[in-house]
């Protein structure tokens, strides 16, 4: 795959084997942070790490031609701030014991 000049500067002249190793490591970290981001409140920090990994992974896979899909990043950001509270409210309203513990009753 053809590299851009920006990518060559970014990877500091790494060989294709080294770039593939970096892609594999970044992909593993991205999946790890994405799974950890399923935990409410923790996801505020870990989702930022996952987005950072996603940006770099997209950059490496396209050899500098793209930084990734903006819609995917938007969905991850929305998940980090809006979706967990909605899920917790739904769970607390459906599970009476959980709701009572949250309210301190």
Backbone torsions as a table, in degrees:
resi	resn	phi	psi	omega
1	UNK	NA	139.8	-178.4
2	UNK	-74.9	135.4	-179.6
3	UNK	-97.1	151.5	172.3
4	UNK	-90.5	162.4	178.9
5	UNK	-63.9	-38.5	178.8
6	UNK	-61.4	-39.7	178.7
7	UNK	-66.7	-41.6	178.3
8	UNK	-60.7	-40.5	177.4
9	UNK	-67.8	-39.5	-178.5
10	UNK	-65.2	-44.7	-177.7
11	UNK	-88.7	-0.5	175.3
12	UNK	56.3	43.0	175.0
13	UNK	72.2	27.3	179.6
14	UNK	-66.8	148.8	178.7
15	UNK	-74.3	168.3	179.9
16	UNK	-61.9	-36.4	178.9
17	UNK	-65.4	-40.3	178.0
18	UNK	-67.1	-38.6	178.0
19	UNK	-65.1	-41.6	178.0
20	UNK	-63.8	-37.7	176.9
21	UNK	-65.7	-39.2	177.5
22	UNK	-65.7	-39.3	178.3
23	UNK	-62.4	-44.4	-179.7
24	UNK	-63.1	-43.9	180.0
25	UNK	-66.3	-42.3	179.8
26	UNK	-66.8	-38.9	178.2
27	UNK	-62.7	-41.2	178.6
28	UNK	-64.1	-45.4	178.7
29	UNK	-64.2	-38.8	178.9
30	UNK	-60.4	-46.7	179.2
31	UNK	-63.5	-39.1	179.1
32	UNK	-63.4	-49.2	-179.6
33	UNK	-65.7	-34.6	178.1
34	UNK	-65.2	-40.8	178.1
35	UNK	-68.4	-41.4	177.9
36	UNK	-64.9	-29.3	-178.9
37	UNK	-69.3	-7.5	175.4
38	UNK	-71.7	-16.7	179.2
39	UNK	-81.0	121.9	179.0
40	UNK	-59.2	149.5	-179.0
41	UNK	71.4	-44.2	176.0
42	UNK	-63.7	-30.4	-176.2
43	UNK	-65.8	-18.0	178.1
44	UNK	-62.6	-34.9	179.7
45	UNK	-90.7	-48.8	-173.7
46	UNK	-69.2	-26.8	177.8
47	UNK	-68.5	-34.5	174.7
48	UNK	-61.7	-40.0	176.7
49	UNK	-66.1	-39.6	179.2
50	UNK	-64.9	-40.7	178.6
51	UNK	-65.7	-40.3	176.8
52	UNK	-60.6	-44.8	177.9
53	UNK	-63.3	-40.9	179.8
54	UNK	-61.6	-44.6	179.7
55	UNK	-60.2	-47.7	-179.7
56	UNK	-67.5	-38.6	178.6
57	UNK	-63.0	-44.2	177.6
58	UNK	-63.7	-41.1	179.2
59	UNK	-62.1	-43.0	-179.3
60	UNK	-71.1	-41.0	-178.3
61	UNK	-64.5	-35.5	-179.6
62	UNK	-93.1	3.2	179.5
63	UNK	57.0	39.8	173.6
64	UNK	96.0	1.9	-177.8
65	UNK	-86.0	-20.4	-176.8
66	UNK	-147.6	148.7	174.3
67	UNK	-101.3	7.5	179.0
68	UNK	109.0	174.9	-177.3
69	UNK	-85.6	124.9	179.3
70	UNK	-64.4	-31.8	179.2
71	UNK	-66.6	-38.9	177.9
72	UNK	-63.6	-44.0	177.7
73	UNK	-63.8	-38.9	178.4
74	UNK	-62.6	-43.7	179.3
75	UNK	-62.9	-41.9	178.5
76	UNK	-64.8	-39.0	178.1
77	UNK	-66.7	-41.8	178.0
78	UNK	-63.0	-38.9	178.6
79	UNK	-62.6	-38.6	-176.9
80	UNK	-67.8	-27.2	-176.0
81	UNK	-115.0	-30.0	-173.1
82	UNK	-111.1	-40.7	-173.3
83	UNK	-68.7	-44.6	-179.3
84	UNK	-56.9	-45.1	178.3
85	UNK	-61.5	-36.8	178.8
86	UNK	-64.3	-43.1	179.1
87	UNK	-64.7	-42.4	180.0
88	UNK	-63.9	-41.6	178.3
89	UNK	-62.2	-43.4	178.9
90	UNK	-62.3	-44.7	179.1
91	UNK	-64.6	-42.9	179.8
92	UNK	-65.1	-32.1	179.5
93	UNK	-78.6	-26.3	-179.5
94	UNK	-90.2	-33.5	-179.5
95	UNK	-102.8	104.0	-172.1
96	UNK	-61.3	-43.8	-179.7
97	UNK	-62.2	-41.8	178.3
98	UNK	-63.9	-44.1	178.8
99	UNK	-60.7	-39.4	178.9
100	UNK	-68.4	-37.9	177.1
101	UNK	-65.1	-40.4	178.7
102	UNK	-64.6	-38.9	179.9
103	UNK	-78.5	-12.0	178.9
104	UNK	81.8	24.9	-179.1
105	UNK	-89.3	NA	NA
